Amino acid sequence: MKNSLNKNLTPILEDFIREKLTGEKQQNALDFVAHLRAGDESGDFSICYDTQWGENIWLAKKKGEDVCYINVFAPHSPDFWMQVLIRGDHIGEHAAMTVDEHVKEVAWANVTSCGDCGANCGPEKRRRTVLGKGFDNVCTTTIMFNNPDAATFDCIKIITDVRKNDIRNHA
């Protein structure tokens, strides 16, 4: 990956997207990453390459807390050119009243059920609240978007903004 490594020799997400994706997929992914980075000049937001779960995975963090994982052609998920995974016990608990119903429906349709993969979901099998609605038996990856299109990315932007606000207000 020529010219797409940072000083720690890890791939830079935007460069990796430019190298691996084309056309509308590339533009939507780059717009999403730019949106994630926008407005966070405080220095408490970062996107870094994360090898804990495999290759081609980046982790966006705010104040040290996970905002989302971004997988681009991750080898462990060969059917997906991109996945955005959002973790959190109570995503948008206080923002549910201000989030559009369509965005809520998109989020709720992508809540991930526990598949007993061994990822230490805890004894309670993860009761989670997502934008005001409770879910049982939820994976540690609370919401997973596979191969998002432009409209789905618009919803993901709102949901990640909500997640960043949750962290800002509670961390």
C-alpha positions in Angstrom: 0.0 0.0 0.0 2.2 2.8 -1.3 1.9 6.1 0.5 -1.1 5.0 2.6 0.7 4.3 5.9 1.0 6.6 8.9 4.1 6.9 11.0 3.2 3.7 12.9 3.1 1.8 9.6 -0.6 1.2 9.8 -3.0 1.8 6.9 -4.8 5.2 6.8 -8.5 4.5 6.4 -9.2 7.1 3.7 -6.2 5.9 1.6 -7.3 2.3 2.0 -10.8 3.2 0.8 -9.4 5.0 -2.2 -7.3 2.0 -3.1 -10.0 -0.7 -2.5 -13.3 0.9 -3.5 -14.5 2.7 -6.6 -17.3 4.8 -7.8 -20.3 5.4 -5.5 -19.1 2.9 -2.8 -15.8 4.9 -2.5 -17.5 8.3 -2.4 -20.1 7.2 0.2 -17.4 5.6 2.4 -15.2 8.7 2.2 -18.1 11.0 2.9 -18.9 8.9 6.0 -15.4 9.0 7.3 -15.2 12.8 6.7 -18.4 13.2 8.6 -17.0 11.1 11.5 -14.0 13.4 11.7 -15.8 16.7 11.2 -16.4 18.9 14.2 -14.0 17.0 16.5 -11.1 19.4 16.7 -10.9 18.9 20.5 -8.4 16.1 20.0 -10.5 13.5 21.9 -11.6 11.7 18.7 -9.5 9.3 16.6 -9.7 6.6 13.9 -7.0 4.0 14.2 -6.2 0.7 12.6 -7.3 -2.1 15.0 -5.8 -5.6 14.6 -7.6 -7.0 17.7 -10.5 -8.4 15.5 -8.6 -9.1 12.3 -7.3 -7.3 9.2 -8.7 -4.2 7.5 -10.6 -2.9 10.5 -10.5 0.6 11.9 -11.9 1.8 15.2 -13.3 5.3 15.8 -13.1 6.4 19.4 -14.3 9.4 21.3 -12.8 10.0 24.8 -11.3 6.5 24.7 -14.8 4.9 24.1 -15.8 3.0 20.9 -17.9 5.0 18.5 -17.8 2.4 15.7 -15.7 -0.1 13.9 -15.3 0.2 10.1 -14.4 -3.0 8.2 -13.3 -2.6 4.6 -13.0 -6.0 2.8 -12.1 -7.6 6.1 -11.0 -11.2 5.5 -13.3 -12.6 8.2 -16.3 -11.1 6.4 -15.7 -11.9 2.7 -19.3 -11.2 1.6 -19.1 -7.6 2.6 -17.2 -4.8 1.0 -17.8 -2.7 4.1 -19.3 -3.1 7.5 -20.0 -0.4 10.1 -20.4 -1.8 13.6 -21.7 0.3 16.5 -21.2 -0.8 20.1 -22.8 0.4 23.2 -25.2 -0.6 26.0 -27.5 2.3 25.6 -27.2 4.0 22.2 -29.1 7.2 22.1 -31.0 6.6 25.3 -31.5 10.4 25.7 -31.7 11.3 22.0 -34.5 9.0 21.1 -37.0 11.9 21.1 -35.0 13.9 18.6 -34.1 11.2 16.1 -36.3 10.8 13.0 -38.5 7.7 13.0 -36.9 6.5 9.7 -33.4 6.6 11.3 -34.7 4.6 14.3 -36.3 2.0 12.0 -33.0 1.6 10.1 -31.0 1.2 13.3 -33.5 -1.2 14.8 -33.5 -3.4 11.6 -29.7 -3.7 12.0 -29.5 -4.6 15.7 -27.4 -7.8 15.9 -28.6 -10.8 17.8 -26.1 -12.8 19.9 -24.8 -15.8 18.0 -22.8 -17.3 20.9 -19.6 -16.6 19.1 -17.6 -16.6 22.3 -17.1 -12.8 22.5 -17.9 -12.6 26.2 -21.4 -11.1 25.9 -21.8 -11.4 29.6 -24.2 -13.3 31.8 -27.2 -11.1 31.0 -26.9 -11.8 27.3 -26.9 -8.1 26.7 -30.1 -6.3 27.2 -29.5 -3.1 25.1 -31.5 0.0 24.4 -31.1 1.5 20.9 -32.8 4.9 20.3 -35.4 4.3 22.9 -36.3 0.7 22.1 -35.1 -2.3 24.3 -33.7 -5.4 22.8 -32.7 -8.7 24.4 -30.0 -11.2 23.4 -27.9 -8.6 21.6 -24.4 -9.1 20.4 -21.5 -7.0 21.8 -21.7 -5.4 18.3 -25.0 -3.7 19.0 -25.7 -2.5 15.4 -24.1 -3.9 12.3 -24.6 -2.4 8.8 -23.4 -4.5 5.9 -22.7 -3.0 2.5 -24.5 0.3 3.3 -25.8 2.3 0.4 -26.0 6.2 0.4 -29.3 6.3 2.2 -28.1 3.9 4.9 -24.9 5.9 5.3 -27.0 9.0 6.0 -28.7 7.1 8.8 -25.3 5.8 10.1 -24.0 9.4 10.2 -26.9 10.3 12.5 -26.5 7.2 14.7 -22.7 7.7 15.1 -23.4 11.4 16.0 -25.8 10.2 18.7 -23.1 7.7 19.9 -20.5 10.5 20.0 -22.9 12.6 22.0 -23.7 9.7 24.4 -19.9 9.4 25.0 -19.4 13.2 25.3 -22.2 13.4 27.9 -21.4 10.3 29.9 -17.7 9.6 29.7 
